[in-house]
Amino acid sequence: MKSSGLKLGLKLRSAAILVGAILAAAPRAAHACAMCGLPPGDHATFAFHTSVLFMLLSPYAIFAVVAGSVYASWRAAMKKRRAAGDAVRAHHAR
């Protein structure tokens, strides 16, 4: 019976040490962030925000360019098809 109480005490002590280590490392982890260590109004803050926005918007811009070119080529093909159809109809109407 005493050994189970001893094991529980060791587990609690280990858990407390682990939680304490995590809490002690939290400020260091915050300083590891590139944004957290900068003073307010720093030029690097603007550069980081701009680069993040650029990375977020790039896939959407690429998709828009590809979709726009596919739509434009489809529209041109439909225009040619209609023009060919009108020429055939005009020829048959004579």
C-alpha positions, 0 to 999 in steps of 0.5 A: 500500500505504501508503494502505491502512495509513493508512486502517486507522490512521484507522479505528482512531483514529476507533473509539478516539475514539468508544469513549472518548467513549461511555465518558466520557458513561456517568456523565452518562447514569447521572445523567440517569436519575431513579432513579440520582441519588436518595439511598437511602431518598428519598421520590421513589424510592417515588413512582417505584416506585409510579407504574411499578407503576400503569402496568404494572398498569393494562392488566391491571385494565382487561382484568379489568373488561371481561372480568368485565362480559362474563362477568356479562352472558353469565351473566345471559343464560344464566340468562334462557335457562334460565328461559325454557326451564324455563317452556316445558318446564313448559307442555308437561308439562301 
